[in-house]
Amino acid sequence: VLHGLVNNAGITETLPTQFIKRDKLERVLEINTIAPILLTQKILKKKKIGKNGSIVFTCSISGTYVCGGGNVLYSTSKGAIHGFMKNAALDLSVKGVRVNEVCPGMINTHILDESSISSEMLDAEVARYPMKRFGTPEEVAYGIIYLLSEASSFVTGTSIVIDGGFTLQ
């Protein structure tokens, strides 16, 4: 039996709303939304997560708090995860299973390596962060560790924003 499950999936496809293509929409939703939801469902159905278990999703401030040009597919996929997390938290609370999410801002990962975002655009984005830097994967992991631990035993249906103050503005 598992004590915790972390659903951490994320790809992006940068394009304006009027240029959405079905195949790109389906790909982003399949990886960011459908796979984590179905994995969670299968683990629950097979009773692989026990009482006092914790399920944590990696959402994003882009799915819940902010939006940006060309980010429509990613935001849509993460907004759906946010809604799923809230409902699953309510459904599973009677079984003693907690469901939460972390909502990172921009994190130094490879998610944008193949995007059309230039280094100048990234520099401009960093300048918008009050802490004048992007986060690290380890900083997001610390939030996930908290949500998996007994320290958060009375926390469910919650989003922890890890964004260097970006959403303060």
N, C-alpha and C positions, 0 to 999 in steps of 0.2 A: 504494500500500500504506500502510495506517495503522500508525503506531508506537504509538498508544494509543487506548483506548476508555474512556469514562467513562459508566457506567450510573447515572444519578441520577434516580430517580423516587420520588415519595412523596405519597400522599394518606392521609388518615385518616378514620375514621368511629367516633366515640365512642359505645359502647353496651355494656351488660353482656352477658355470655355468653348468658344465657337469652333475650335479645331479638335475637339474630343473625337476620338475614333473608338468604335466599339471594342476592337481587339485590345487597345491600350487600357481602356476602362476595365475590361474583364481581367486582364493580367494583373493590374494593381489591386483590384478587389479580391482576386483569387489568393494572392500572396498575403496581403495586409489584413484582410477581413475574413474571408471564407475559411481559409486553412486554420487560423487560430480558433475560430468558433467551432468548427467541426472536430478539431483535436480535443477541445474542452468537452464537447458533447460526448465523444467516444470514451474519454477517460471517466467521465461521470457515469455513463451508462454501464460500463464494466466495473463500477465501484472501485476504481483504482485510487481515488483520493478519499481519505478518511475524515472523520470528525476532527475538528480543529485544523483541518487543512487550509491551505491558502493558495488562491489562484491570482496571479498578477499578469496584467496585460501591459505592453508598452504601447501607449497611445501617443499623443503629441499635443503640444500647444496649438498646432495647426489643425487639429481635429476638434478642438474644444474652445479655444480662447481667441485665436487670431486667424487671419487669412492673408494670403499674399498672391500677387499676380502670377498666374501660371501654375498655381499649386492646387488646382481644383480636384484632381484625381486623388492625390495623397490626402488632402483634407477630408474628402468624402469618405475615403476608406477608414481613416482614423476616427472620424465622427461616428461612423457605424460601430466601431469597437467601443467607443465611449458609451453609446446607448446600450449595447449588449452587456457591457460590464455592469452598469447600473441595474439592469433587469436581472441579470444572473445573480448579483449580490443579494437582491431581494428574494429570489427563488431559492437560493441555496442557504440562506441564513438559518432556516429551520433545520437544516441538516448539520449545522455547525461549521460550514465551509465559508470562508471569507473570500470575497472577490474585490480586487482593487486594481488601480492602474497608476503608472507613472506617466507624466506628460512632459517629456523633455522639450526644450527649445533646440536650437541648432547644436549638434554634437559633432565633434571631430571624428567622423567615420568615413567610410568609402561610399556612402549612399549617393553622393553627388559626382563621383568620379566620371561617370559617362553622361552627365547632363550637359545642357547647353549654358549653364551658369558660368560666367567668366570669373577669373580671379579678382578683377576689379569689382564685380558685383558682390563677391564674397567679402571683400574688404569693406564695402559700403554696409553690408549686413552686420559685420562685427561691430562697426561704429555705432549701430543702433542698440547694442546691448549695454546696459549700465555698467557691467563688469568688464566691458571692452575685450571680451573673448568668448569663444564658444566653449561649451562644456566638454568633458571627457567621458568616455564610456564608463570609467570607474565611478564617476560621480553619479551616474544614473544607476549603476549597480548597487551603490550604497542605499538608495531609496528602495530598490527591489529587495535587498537583504532585510531592511526594516519590515517591509510588508510581508515577507515570508516568516519572520521571526515571531516569537512569543511577545516581543515588545509591542506588537500591534494587534494583540489578541482581541481588542474591542474595536477594531477598525474594519469596516466593510463598506463597499460602495463609494470609496473615496479616491480622489485623484490627487497625487502629489506632483506639484509643478516644480520642475527642475530646469530653470531657464535663465539663471543669472540675472534675474530681475526684468527680463524682457516684457512680461505682461503687466508690469507696474506702470507702463507708459500709456 
